[in-house]
């Protein structure tokens, strides 16, 4: 039986433009404060509106006992809702979808209730949607891994021996996960620009973006009990865009032998709306053939790549509008989100509601699909030309970076909003 919440034949009683990222087939979750209150609560984006789930719940719109008892929508983060698990997520999604349908009179014809629970999106204050307890960044795009490996080790040694046997990753810094629109201060640290001289301290000269997609975990697992790959979908709440900003010169000096540290931990930008896994189910496609075949615990039945168009726009202080420098797609991932989560927990590591898992830079097979300035400028050797006549090898102060993404359906699209930030000068 098909999922009615993603059926393209349904429409909302609210006007939603065909290219809106938030049709009734999407219904992403976020945290907002309405114009007449400073109290954050859970909302759903629909067209140019936000639906107040906390107030809807208080008005008796949800009769699910767990929802009534836990009050997951009267919260300043999505964590409580994420903890309730897939059956509750499905029930809430189906109820919200029904309330917003054009053929359902319950909310459509109740002008008093509509006035209370629907807000124009441009009048509300958007907050960070999740209290991120832990953050892991993977390295799961083969095109990206080969590009970077080729630059530094040559094409014959581009991939490390372990790369096609397990999803490589590292533990990032949850405290510096920030909301789209927040500025990003150019970080300071140690670099070694001259191999024949001692290291120096100062601002990074090689600031970069990384085009990524992240997912948030739901109930999670207890310590010492891995999540089998066949159960991982029950723990993946939804997806967002991620820009894991990178200071390449700081990272290059510090990462041996333990990996990324200060070169990554200064800022990670996420988009404000979390797209439920159910909304992306129609866009699941086969991933690339994995050779050699993964070990048993990583063998993933079914199609778990996602056909999601991605792009990065760059706007300098000398430009009136942003210019697209990268177009890629989430389907280019080698390792799936289910494999990532299964591998993350196979050693008994516990995950909790609201943990963030990011894909790593998503690059495609063509030069215009490379998901970082490191690749687009090929380590600075071929600076990117911009319409203003400027060029960029890496990011400069005042540059604004905008990540966008959407999956294209039949007459509708499922989008994430944007993940954007502007580079501000260093304070060293």
PATOR-575223 format. One record per residue (C-alpha): residue in three letters; y, z negated, x negated. Coordinates in steps of 0.02 Angstrom, whole numbers, plus 32768, in hexadecimal, padded with zeros to 4 digits. Each point is the difference from the previous one (the first is absolute). Example, Ala and Ser with C-alpha at 12.3 -4.5 7.8 and 13.67 -1.06 7.14 Angstrom:
<rs>
ALA7F1F7E7A7D99;SER80AC80217FBB;
</rs>
This chain:
<rs>
UNK800080008000;UNK80AA80317FBA;UNK80857F7C7FE0;UNK8086800F8087;UNK80817FB17F8D;UNK7FFB809B7F91;UNK7FE88081808A;UNK808B80827FEB;UNK8006801E80BD;UNK804F7F568020;UNK80BB7FE67FF5;UNK80757F6C8014;UNK807C7FE4808C;UNK807D7FEC7F73;UNK804580A07FB8;UNK7FB080247F57;UNK802E809A7F9D;UNK7F70806D7FC4;UNK80287FDE7F49;UNK801B7F468018;UNK7F907F9B7F8B;UNK7FE17F82808B;UNK7FAD80528098;UNK7F8C7FA48076;UNK7F6D80397F93;UNK80447F977F6F;UNK80417F56803C;UNK801E7FB27F54;UNK80237F467FED;UNK80947FB07FAB;UNK806D7F647FFC;UNK80AF8005804A;UNK808C7F978048;UNK8055803E809E;UNK80BE80108004;UNK80167F5F8062;UNK7F8E7F937F95;UNK7FE07FD77F49;UNK7F4B7FD18022;UNK7F83807D7FB8;UNK7F6D8037806A;UNK7F7C808A800A;UNK803280A78048;UNK7FB980AE8017;UNK8064809D7FD8;UNK80018083808B;UNK807680937FEE;UNK80AF7FBB7FE2;UNK7FD07F578048;UNK7FAB7F5E7FCE;UNK7F907FA7807D;UNK80097F427FF5;UNK7F4B7FC28004;UNK80317F487FF4;UNK80678009809E;UNK7F7E806C8057;UNK7F7E7F7B7FDA;UNK80737F788042;UNK8014806680A0;UNK7F4380018018;UNK7FE080B57FD1;UNK7F697FD27F94;UNK7F737FA28054;UNK7F8E7FFB7F67;UNK7FDC7F487FE0;UNK800C800C7F42;UNK80A88056800C;UNK803F7F7E807C;UNK7FC37F6D7F97;UNK802F803D7F51;UNK80A8804B8034;UNK7FF1807F7F71;UNK809E805E8031;UNK80797F6D7FFB;UNK7FF280017F42;UNK806C80367F6E;UNK7F7180677FB6;UNK7F698063803B;UNK7F867F8F7FA4;UNK7FC57F9C8097;UNK7FE1809E8064;UNK7FA5804D7F6C;UNK7F8E7F687FF5;UNK7FBF801780B2;UNK7F9280947FD7;UNK7FDB80AF803D;UNK7FC97FD780B4;UNK80A87FAA8020;UNK8061808B7FA8;UNK7FAA80808070;UNK80217F9C809E;UNK80B97FEB7FD8;UNK801480B77FD0;UNK7FAE803B80A1;UNK806F7F8C8067;UNK80A180387FAA;UNK7FCD80B68013;UNK7FE17FE680BA;UNK80A77FA88019;UNK805E808F7FAC;UNK7FA780918055;UNK806480718073;UNK7F7D7FEE8089;UNK80017F407FFF;UNK80847FB38073;UNK7FF17F4B7FC3;UNK808880067F7C;UNK804880AA802C;UNK803A7FC680AD;UNK80327F4E7FD4;UNK80B480177FC6;UNK801A7F467FE5;UNK7F6A7FEF7F8D;UNK802A80A27FA5;UNK80AE7FC07FDA;UNK7FB77F617FB5;UNK7F7680497F94;UNK804280AA7FC7;UNK8086800F7F7B;UNK805380957FAF;UNK7FB780067F52;UNK80AA80187FAF;UNK803E7F5B804A;UNK7F787F8D7FBE;UNK7FEA7FAF7F56;UNK7F6080327FA7;UNK7FA67F827F8F;UNK7F7380077F82;UNK7F6A80138074;UNK7F7F7F9A7FA0;UNK7FFB7F627F99;UNK7FA3804D7F6F;UNK7F8D7F817FB0;UNK7FAF80727F81;UNK802180B17FC8;UNK7F8980777FA8;UNK802E80AC7FC0;UNK7F76807F7FE6;UNK7FFD809E7F96;UNK7F9D80718075;UNK804C80AF7FF6;UNK7F9D806B7F87;UNK808F807D7FED;UNK80767F747FCD;UNK7F827FAD7F8D;UNK7FDA80A67FAA;UNK80B880297FEC;UNK802B7F597FB1;UNK7F637FFD7F96;UNK802280B07FC1;UNK80B17FD07FCC;UNK7FC97F6B7F99;UNK7F4D80287FCA;UNK7FEA80BC8015;UNK7F9E805D8086;UNK7F567FDC7FB2;UNK801B7F448013;UNK806F8000809B;UNK7F8E7F908068;UNK7FBB7F5E7FBA;UNK7F417FF18007;UNK80067F898095;UNK80788063806D;UNK7F80805F8069;UNK7F8E7F6A8011;UNK80787F838050;UNK80AD7FF5804E;UNK806E7FC77F70;UNK80897F84802F;UNK806A7F6D7FCA;UNK804A7F688054;UNK80BA80178022;UNK808A7F87802B;UNK800D7FD680BA;UNK80A67FA37FEF;UNK805E80A07FD6;UNK7FC080698092;UNK80A280318058;UNK80368058809E;UNK803980B38008;UNK80BC80087FE6;UNK80097F717F84;UNK8050802F7F5A;UNK7F9A80037F61;UNK804D7FB57F64;UNK7FD7805D7F60;UNK7F8D7F877FA4;UNK80137FBF7F4F;UNK7F787FDC7F85;UNK7FB5802A7F57;UNK7FE880B57FCD;UNK7FD580557F5D;UNK805880A97FFF;UNK7FDB80197F46;UNK7F4F7FE07FC4;UNK80437FE07F51;UNK807A7F798039;UNK7FEC7F558053;UNK800D7FF480BE;UNK80A97FEA8054;UNK803B7FA9809E;UNK806680588085;UNK7FFC806380A3;UNK7F76807C801D;UNK802E80B37FD7;UNK7F6A804A8059;UNK800D7FC080B3;UNK7F8B80598078;UNK7FC4800380B4;UNK7F4B80098037;UNK7FCE805280A4;UNK7F797F958050;UNK7FB47FCD80A6;UNK7FCA7F4D801B;UNK7F937FA6807D;UNK80027F4C803D;UNK7F647F978017;UNK7FD57FA5809F;UNK7F8A7F6B8011;UNK7FC2800E7F4D;UNK7F677FAE7FB3;UNK7FD47F557FC0;UNK7FF17FE77F45;UNK7F5780327FB9;UNK7FD780708096;UNK802780B87FE0;UNK80308077808C;UNK7F778086800C;UNK804680AF8005;UNK7FBC801B80AF;UNK806C7F6E803D;UNK80A080287FA4;UNK8050805D8093;UNK7FFF7F5D8061;UNK80747FB67F7D;UNK8080808D7FED;UNK80907FDC8077;UNK8075808F7FD9;UNK806280677F83;UNK80AE800F7FB6;UNK805B80667F7C;UNK80107FAF7F54;UNK807280237F6D;UNK7FBD7F9C7F6D;UNK809780157F8F;UNK7FD2800C7F49;UNK80587FE57F5A;UNK7F9B80757F94;UNK80437FCA7F57;UNK7FE97F468025;UNK7F5280238042;UNK7FD2806E7F6C;UNK80287F777F83;UNK7FB47F6D805D;UNK7F6580418059;UNK7F857FFA7F6E;UNK7F8A7FA7800F;UNK80157FAF80AC;UNK80598083806A;UNK80A180098066;UNK80727F678005;UNK80BF80027FF9;UNK800480BE8008;UNK7FC17FF480B4;UNK80267F538045;UNK80BC8013801E;UNK7FF8805E80A7;UNK7F878051807A;UNK8051804F809A;UNK7FA2801380A4;UNK802C805580A4;UNK80277F8A8091;UNK7F83803E8083;UNK7F457FE57FEC;UNK7F9F8091804A;UNK7F5B7FC3804E;UNK7F61804A7FBC;UNK7FD8803B80B1;UNK809B806F8000;UNK7FC280597F63;UNK7F4C80148038;UNK801E80B28044;UNK803B80337F52;UNK7F687FC87F9F;UNK7FB8808B7F94;UNK7F7980107F7B;UNK80357FC37F56;UNK7FD680597F5D;UNK7F4C80087FC9;UNK7FDD7F6A7F91;UNK7F9D802B7F65;UNK7FA47F9E7FC0;UNK7FC87FB180A3;UNK80477F4F800D;UNK7F917F687FF7;UNK7FB47FC680A4;UNK80867F81802B;UNK8085808A7FF5;UNK7FA680888063;UNK807280268092;UNK7FB780598097;UNK807B8060806C;UNK80A8804F7FE0;UNK807B7F807FBD;UNK8087806A7FB1;UNK809D80198069;UNK806480A08018;UNK80AD7FB37FF1;UNK809080697FBD;UNK80697FA47F7F;UNK80A480287FAB;UNK807E7FB37F8C;UNK80BA8026800E;UNK807F7FD97F78;UNK80BB7FEF8015;UNK80767FE27F6F;UNK80B17FBD8011;UNK803D80B27FE8;UNK7F9D80478093;UNK8030800280B8;UNK7F4C800B803C;UNK7F567FD37FBA;UNK7F9280857FB1;UNK7F428005800E;UNK7FB07FF57F54;UNK7F4B7FE48034;UNK7F8D8032808F;UNK7F517FB67FFC;UNK7F797FC38077;UNK7F9C7F608015;UNK7F5F8067800B;UNK800A801F7F44;UNK7FBB7F527FDD;UNK7F5A7FFC7FA3;UNK7FD27F4E8032;UNK800D7FD380BA;UNK80507F648047;UNK7F547FC28034;UNK7FC080137F4F;UNK80997FA77FBD;UNK7FE67F698071;UNK7F457FF97FE3;UNK801980047F44;UNK808D7F808007;UNK7F8E7F7F8051;UNK7F57802A7FB1;UNK80167F767F7F;UNK80217F7E8087;UNK80BE80107FFD;UNK80467FC880A8;UNK80858062805D;UNK80747FB68083;UNK806580418094;UNK809480637FBF;UNK7FBF80287F52;UNK804680A77FC7;UNK7F9480847FAC;UNK805D80987FBD;UNK7FB380A87FD5;UNK8051801E7F59;UNK806A809B7FE4;UNK7FC880908070;UNK800E80A77FA7;UNK7FBF80A7803C;UNK7FBE80967F9F;UNK80A8805B7FEE;UNK80997FD47F99;UNK806D7FE68099;UNK7F827F818045;UNK80087F877F6D;UNK802A7F518041;UNK806B7FBD7F71;UNK808D80367F8D;UNK7F8C7FE57F6D;UNK7F988093803F;UNK808A80688050;UNK806180037F5B;UNK7F5F7FFB7F9A;UNK802F7F657F9D;UNK80B680377FFB;UNK7FDE80A87FAB;UNK802D8068809B;UNK808B7FA88061;UNK8008801F80BB;UNK809080718034;UNK80657FC78097;UNK807080668076;UNK809A7FA67FBB;UNK7FE2804B7F54;UNK7FC47F587FBF;UNK7F557FE47FB4;UNK7F8F7F687FFE;UNK7F767FD47F88;UNK7FFE7F4E8044;UNK806B7FA0807D;UNK80B57FD37FDB;UNK80707F7A8049;UNK803C802F80AE;UNK7F69806E8025;UNK7FB87FEA80AE;UNK7F46801E8018;UNK7FB9801E80AF;UNK7F4580078025;UNK7FCA805180A4;UNK7F5980208051;UNK7FB3803F80A1;UNK7F5F80438049;UNK80188099806E;UNK7FA57FFF80A7;UNK7FFD80778092;UNK80B57FF8803A;UNK80227F577FB0;UNK80077FAF7F55;UNK7FD07F537FC3;UNK80807FC27F82;UNK802A7F677F9A;UNK80BD80027FFA;UNK803F80017F4D;UNK7FEB7F987F64;UNK80A380107FA2;UNK80667FA97F7D;UNK8098801D7F91;UNK80017FD97F47;UNK80837F817FCA;UNK80397FE07F4C;UNK7FA07F857F96;UNK80387F4D7FDE;UNK7FBD7FD67F54;
</rs>
